[in-house]
Amino acid sequence: MPFSPDESSTDKLLKYLEIELRNAFTTDELRRLGWFQFRRSDHPGTLVTTELAAAAFIYLSFEADGAWRRNVKVVVAVLAFLGRYYGQAPRPNELERLKTILEAGPLDRAAVLDWFSGVYPPRLPRPNDI
């Protein structure tokens, strides 16, 4: 997918994440989840792929009260995005640990962020990454 030279790397990362989300959700479903609001103004604006993916995951996966929505398609889409970016998928024991964190409820933001950064060490994009 070609990008214009004035697009920020964050915008590029969001576009690639949206590709994976669109593989799992309809436009209406993405709207209900809040994806377009996140993309327009609620994303953290980071260039660190893991931080952006974790923020999107939390935004799309949890209710305001911290309850997990149990929407596995969000998990699959975000991990597909990171897998494409990093060239690796989480190991079974890492997925089991994520499941434990999610099911423990309510949202433990630090634990979710630690999981993402432990499985996908944060780094800035290199020119050919995106």
Secondary structure by P-SEA (a helix, b strand, c coil): ccccccccaaaaaaaaaaaaaaacccaaaaaaaaaaaaaaccccccccaaaaaaaaaaaacccccccccccaaaaaaaaaaaaaaccccccaaaaaaaaaaaaccccaaaaaaaaaaaaccccccccccc
